[in-house]
Amino acid sequence: MFVLYLILMSYFMIGNAIEDYAVYVLLVIYMIHVVLMKLNHVYEVALKKGVASYLEVRELKRLADSNIEHFHFNLDSRYPSIEILNKIHFKQEGDILIFEGGAKMNSGYGKFMSK
């Protein structure tokens, strides 16, 4: 914003004379600049959130385009995904999953119990 102010000021000062409308334009731009500096923290946070959100969405789209299977896995090991369960041998007794190794998992709470 400050750079815009300097560019406009330089443009309006060509010929060592400033027109009446140029004074008002520069005054308004300067007031906007002062307000933005006063609200710098709020302005900075809003700007950073917007940029971070844009970058996050762009990265997620890139990941989805390269390997959609990444989104099919549940990375929380307390609740195994269908893809993971299909790779291991288990049987279900009510709300409890029993794995071949003897460990039990209560599917309602996602906690392992010893047999």
C-alpha positions as CSV (number, residue, x, y, z in Angstrom):
1,M,0.0,0.0,0.0
2,F,2.8,2.3,0.9
3,V,4.5,1.6,-2.4
4,L,1.3,2.5,-4.3
5,Y,1.2,5.8,-2.4
6,L,4.8,6.6,-3.4
7,I,4.2,5.6,-7.0
8,L,1.0,7.8,-7.2
9,M,2.8,10.7,-5.4
10,S,5.7,10.5,-7.9
11,Y,3.3,10.4,-10.9
12,F,1.2,13.4,-9.6
13,M,4.4,15.4,-9.0
14,I,5.6,15.3,-12.6
15,G,6.1,18.8,-13.7
16,N,6.5,20.1,-10.1
17,A,2.8,20.9,-9.8
18,I,0.1,18.9,-8.1
19,E,-3.5,19.2,-9.3
20,D,-6.4,19.6,-6.8
21,Y,-7.8,16.1,-7.5
22,A,-4.3,14.6,-6.9
23,V,-4.2,16.1,-3.4
24,Y,-7.5,14.4,-2.5
25,V,-6.5,11.1,-4.0
26,L,-3.2,11.1,-2.1
27,L,-5.0,12.2,1.1
28,V,-7.5,9.3,0.8
29,I,-4.8,6.8,0.1
30,Y,-2.7,8.0,3.0
31,M,-5.8,7.7,5.4
32,I,-6.3,4.2,4.2
33,H,-2.7,3.5,4.8
34,V,-2.9,4.9,8.4
35,V,-6.0,2.8,9.1
36,L,-4.4,-0.4,7.8
37,M,-1.4,0.3,10.0
38,K,-3.6,0.8,13.0
39,L,-5.4,-2.5,12.3
40,N,-2.2,-4.2,11.3
41,H,-2.7,-7.2,13.6
42,V,-6.2,-7.9,12.4
43,Y,-5.3,-7.2,8.8
44,E,-2.2,-9.4,9.0
45,V,-4.1,-12.4,10.5
46,A,-6.8,-12.2,7.9
47,L,-4.3,-12.0,5.1
48,K,-2.3,-14.9,6.5
49,K,-5.4,-17.1,7.0
50,G,-6.5,-16.4,3.4
51,V,-3.1,-17.3,2.0
52,A,-2.8,-20.4,4.1
53,S,-6.2,-21.6,3.2
54,Y,-5.5,-21.1,-0.5
55,L,-2.2,-22.9,-0.2
56,E,-3.7,-25.8,1.8
57,V,-6.5,-26.3,-0.8
58,R,-4.0,-26.2,-3.6
59,E,-1.8,-28.8,-1.9
60,L,-4.7,-31.1,-1.2
61,K,-5.8,-30.9,-4.8
62,R,-2.3,-31.7,-5.9
63,L,-2.2,-34.8,-3.6
64,A,-5.7,-35.9,-4.8
65,D,-4.6,-35.6,-8.5
66,S,-1.4,-37.6,-7.8
67,N,-2.7,-40.3,-5.5
68,I,-6.3,-40.3,-4.4
69,E,-5.8,-43.4,-2.3
70,H,-4.0,-41.2,0.2
71,F,-7.4,-39.9,1.3
72,H,-8.9,-43.3,1.7
73,F,-6.8,-44.3,4.6
74,N,-7.6,-43.3,8.1
75,L,-4.3,-42.3,9.7
76,D,-5.8,-42.6,13.3
77,S,-4.6,-46.2,14.2
78,R,-7.3,-46.4,16.9
79,Y,-10.0,-46.7,14.1
80,P,-8.6,-48.8,11.2
81,S,-10.1,-48.1,7.8
82,I,-11.8,-50.6,5.6
83,E,-8.7,-50.8,3.3
84,I,-6.5,-51.7,6.3
85,L,-9.0,-54.2,7.7
86,N,-9.3,-55.9,4.3
87,K,-5.5,-56.5,4.4
88,I,-5.6,-58.4,7.7
89,H,-7.5,-61.4,8.9
90,F,-10.1,-60.7,11.6
91,K,-13.5,-61.8,12.7
92,Q,-16.2,-59.7,14.3
93,E,-18.1,-60.8,17.4
94,G,-20.7,-58.1,18.1
95,D,-18.9,-54.8,18.5
96,I,-15.5,-56.5,19.0
97,L,-13.0,-57.2,16.2
98,I,-10.8,-60.3,16.9
99,F,-7.5,-60.3,15.0
100,E,-5.4,-63.4,14.1
101,G,-2.7,-62.5,16.6
102,G,-5.1,-62.6,19.5
103,A,-5.6,-58.9,20.1
104,K,-9.2,-57.6,20.4
105,M,-10.4,-54.2,19.4
106,N,-13.7,-52.8,20.6
107,S,-15.0,-51.2,17.4
108,G,-17.4,-48.9,19.3
109,Y,-14.6,-47.2,21.3
110,G,-11.5,-48.0,19.1
111,K,-9.4,-49.4,22.0
112,F,-7.4,-52.6,21.9
113,M,-8.0,-55.2,24.6
114,S,-5.8,-58.2,25.3
115,K,-7.4,-61.6,25.0
